[in-house]
Each structure stands twice: as C-alpha cells, then as structure tokens.
C-alpha cells in the first residue's frame, strides 16, 4: 500500500487554500497557461510530513505501530500565506502555498517521524524539510512563455488563510482511481 504522514489543516483553512487555488487557476486559464496542471481537490489538501511510498501490507502494519505512540513534537497553530513553485528556477513542477506559522513545529514533527521510520530503512531526503501545501502539480513542463506566465501569476496572486490548530499527524493510505487520488486516514497520532 502507498503511505504518507501529513498534518491536516482545518476544513476552513482547506477552503481558504482551495479558494486561492481557484483564483490562481482562473488567472492561468485566462493567460492560456493553465493546461498541463493537475489541481489538488480541497478534501486532499494537506502538509506532507513524510512520504513513505509503496510498502507491503505486513510492513505497513509494523510501521503504523511504530508511529502510533503520541509524538513529543508539540501541537501548534498553523497559518498559510503566499504562493510559490518548485523548483525555484527552471520549469515549475509543483505550485504551493507557504507556511508562515508552524514551520518550526512541522520540522520537529518531520524529524521525529524520521527517527521512528529509520529502523524500517527510511532515510531523510538529501535536502532540508520544506513545509508547504501543494495546490497543483505540473503534468507536462510548460514551454516558452507559459513557464514565465505561471511564475508571474503565482507571484501576483495573494493568498492568506485563517489560523487553525494542528493537534495530530495522520498516516494516510493513498489510492489512485480514475477520478484522481483518494486518501484514507489509517491512524491519527496526537502531538504533545
């Protein structure tokens, strides 16, 4: 099964993010630069802490048990604002909303999850953890002027969410269907 660990914003914050994504989508469509983007539905918006990928059912069960105890990382207030794209130069692959409050706590949670996953052979990526909320993925790299338009529109759109409290991390199972990905929560782990 395909697994990841994430922090879930409140329904109101997901709605704020979805509204921001919809405005950006309209801007990009109007500039004829929105093709090739796969937008994340509001119900799937989350902040990935750790992506585990495909694991066998037996291994998944053991991994979930190792993640089940309450975290030492603290509960925190989350605020999202600003838009960006990864990578920072070249063709954008991911469009995201930034985290302006809760960054340190998300990094602490990431480190603690990494410690719990290390015995199972999971190693941190070669780059530092970057807290963000993905709103769109680029299916095919934009060419020529579309690349510039996407970056300009991302910078031009204003995005700001209300504040929410994050008190748990969630282990999700991801399933791909004809209508896109669906995420099934398997475990909610309390933050301290």
N, C-alpha and C positions, 0 to 999 in steps of 0.2 A: 504494500500500500504506500501511497505518496503522502508524506507527513511534513508539517511545518509547525513552528511555535510562533505565536503572534500576540500582540497586545491589541485589544479591541476598543476602538473609540465608542462613545455612546451613540445611540441612534441619532440624536440631534447633531452631533459632530459629523457623523457619516453623511447626514443630509446636507450640512453646510459644505462638505467636501464635494458631494455629488453636484450641488448647485454650481460650485466653482468650476468643476469639470465640464458641466453642460455649457456654461458661458464660454469657456475656452474652446470647446468643440464647435460652437456656433461661429466664433471668430475664425477658427481654422477652416471650417467649411466655406465661410464667406470669402476667404482668401484663396480658396481652391487648394489648400494644403492639408486637408484632414483625411485624405484617403490613406490607407495603409496603417491606420491607428486602430487598436483594439482597446476600447474603453472598459474600465472595471466597473461592474454594476455596484450601486450603493451598498447592497447587502454583503458584498465581498470585500469592501474596503477595510484594511487592517494595516498594522505596522509589523512587518516581519521581524521577529527576533532571531530565528534560526530556521533555515530551510534544510530539512533532512533528506528530501528526495524519496526515492523508492526504497522501501525496506520490506523484508518478508514479514508475514503475519506474526510468526513466533518472535522474531527480533523486535518488531514493533511493540508487542506486549511487554517485553522486558524493558525497552526504552521508556515506554509510558510509565511503568512502575518507578523507574529512576527519576522521572520528572515530577511524580505525584506529591512528594512532601512539600509543605509550604516553603516559599522562597525566602531567603534572607534579604533580597532586594526589596526596597520599600515601595508601598503604594504611592501614587503620585498624581498630580494634576497635569493634564495634557492640553496643550494649545497648539493648533496648526495655523500656519500662515506662510504666504509666499509660494511661488512655483519655481520649478527648475527642471532640468533634463539631465539624464545620464547617457553617455559620458559628458563631461563638461565641454569637450570640444569634439569636432567631427560629427558624424550623423547621430542624432538622438535615437536612443533605443527605449528609454523609459521617461515618461513625464510624471512628475511627483509634486506633492505638497510638502513643505518643510515643517519641521517640529521646532517651535520656539520656546516651549516649556515642557520639561520632562525628558530632555536629552540625556542628562547625566544618569537618571534612573533607568532609562531604556538601555543605556550602555552597561550599567551594573547588572541588569537582568540578562542581557546578552552574555556577559562574562560568566554569570552563574550557570546559565543553561549550558554554555560551552564546557564548564567544569563537569557538569553532570553527564554530558554526552561523550566526553573524552574516553572513558573506558570502553565505549562502543565503537571507537575508531573515528569519531568525528573530530576534525581539526578546524580551527578558525580559518577564514579566508585570509589571503595574503595582504588584505587592506583593512584599515580600521572600520569598525561598525559605523554605518551612516543611517541614523534614524530618519525615515521618510515614509510617506503614504503614497503608494503608486496609484495613479489615476488612469494611466494609459500605457500600453506597450506598442512599440512600433513594429508592425509585422514585416514591412519591407522598408529598407532605408530610403529616406526621402532623397531626391536628386536635385541638384542645382539650386534654384531659387526656393524650393519648398523647404529645404533644410533651414535656410535663413529666416523664412517666414515663421516656421514653427518656433524657433528660438526667440524671435521678436515678439510673437504673440504670447508666449509663455511669460516673458518679462513684462509685457504690457498688462496682463490680467491681474487684478487684485484678488487676493484670497485670504480670508480670515475666518477662523471658526470660533465658536464659543468654547469655554473651558469645560473639561469633563474630568472626572476622577477615574483612574485606572487602578483597580484593586486585584486583578487576576491576570495571569497569562493563560492562553488557550492553546492546547495541542489540537490541530486540525488535521483531518484527512481530506485530501483534495481528490476530486473525481472529475474527469473530463467527460462532458456529454456533448451531444450535437448542438446544444444551446450555450456552450461555454462551460467554465469550471463551476463546480459546486463545492462548498466547504462544509464538512460535517465536524462539529466540535466533539472531541473524544474525551477531553479532560480539561478542567479549569483548575489552575494552580494558584492558591492565594499568595499575594505579595504581603510582606510583613507590614 
